[in-house]
Amino acid sequence: MAAALSGTAFTFFQSNSLKPRIIVPSEMKWVVNPQQPGGMQTMILAGDPAKEGLYTMRIKVPAGMKLFPHFHPDNRNAVILSGTFYYSYGEQFDESKLKKLPPGTFFTEPSRQPHFAWAKSGEVIIQVTGIGPSGTTELP
């Protein structure tokens, strides 16, 4: 275990400014993301994706919304909390390549890896953790 926590990763987590925080569901507030069309909402649970350091956020994708190919500058881990998400990696939106991801599914979004998705059958809530600064680059 010590070997797994040695080096850069351990130093990062030791020096990270994560603060004690508990948020119960009744205290959670969704915010409409003005940079995302279609009513997608976010909720920052810890950290700040716009700044350096560890962050965790939730993303609510409205029913029927397609997320066209894009990528993020940071490595991300994600879990589907509710709904069924249709997701794939690639630079072109291709419905035939979408994989059906039910609640509980874990997936990764490697740095600069293009991906696309669809909340085809209803609203989807995803929890994402990464090390910022983050952002989104849409592909042409």
N, C-alpha and C positions, 0 to 999 in steps of 0.2 A: 504494500500500500504506500509506503514512504516513497518508493521509486515513482509511482504514478503521480504523486503530488510534488515531486521535486522540480526544480528548474523554473522556467518562465511562467507556466500556468500557475504554480503555487505562489510565486511572487505577485502575480497579478491579483489573485484572489485575496492575498493577505493585505495588499495595499488598496483594494477597491473600497470605495466609500459607501458600501451598502449599509443601510440603516435598518434597525428593527422596525417592522411594520406588519400590522394585521389588518386586512380589509375583509369584512364580511359582505356577502352578496348585496345586502340592502344599502351598503355604502358605496357600491361600485357605480360609477357614472360613465356612460358612453359619450363620446364626443364625435360629431360629424367631422370627417377629415376633409377640409376644403381643397386639398391637393388631389383627392380622389373623386372622380365623378360617380354618380350613381348611388349616393347615399351610404357608402361604406363608412363604418364607425370604428373608432379605436378607444382603448382604455389602457392607460399606462399603469401598470401595477408596481413596478420597481425600476429605478434608474431613469434614464432619459435616452431614447434612441438617437437623438440628435447630438449627443455628447459622447465623449470617450467613456467606456465602462460597460459593465454588465447591465442589461435591461430585460424586462419581461413585460409584454403587452398582450392584449387580446384584440382580435380583429373580428368584426361582425360584417359578413358579406351578405347583402340582401338577396333574397330569392331571385333566381334568374340572371344574376349578374355574371358577366364574363370578365375575367382578368386576362387581358391580352399579354403576349410575351413581354417580360421585363426581368430585371435582375436587381440585386442589392449588393452593396460593396462589402457587407459583412457576412460571415458564416452565421446561419440561423438554424435552430432546432424548433420544430413545430409539432403540436398535438391538436387533433380535431376534438373539440370539446362537445359540440353538438352539430347535428345536421350531417348531410352527406356531401362531401366535396369531391369534385372530379378534377384531377390534377395530373400534370405531366411536365417533363423537362423538354426544352427545345426552343428554337427561335421563331417558329411558326405555329399559330394556333391550329391544331389539328384534332378535331373531335374524336377521330378514330384512335388516337394515342392516349386519351384521357383514361386514367385509372380511377375507379370508384373507391373513395376512402371513407369508411364509416367512422362514427365516433370512436375515439380511443386510438385511432391511427397516429403513429409517429412518423415524421418525415424530416428530411434535411433540405436546406436551401444553401448549398455551398456558395461562397463568395463569387459573384459575377456569373453564376450559372443561370442562364435564361430558363424561365418556367412560365406556365400558363395554367389557368384553372377556370372552373365554372361552378357556380352554386345552382346547378341545373334543377334540382328537385326541392329546393327550399333554402331558407336562411341557414348560414353556417357560421359557427363561432370557432376560432382558432386561437390557441395560445402560442406565442412566439417568444423565444429567448435568443438573444444574441449579444455581441460585444460591439458597441457603437464606436464611432458614429455610423449610423445607418442612413438609408435613403432608398429611393426607387428610381431606376432608369428604365423608361419605356423603350422598347425596340420599335423601329419604323415598320 
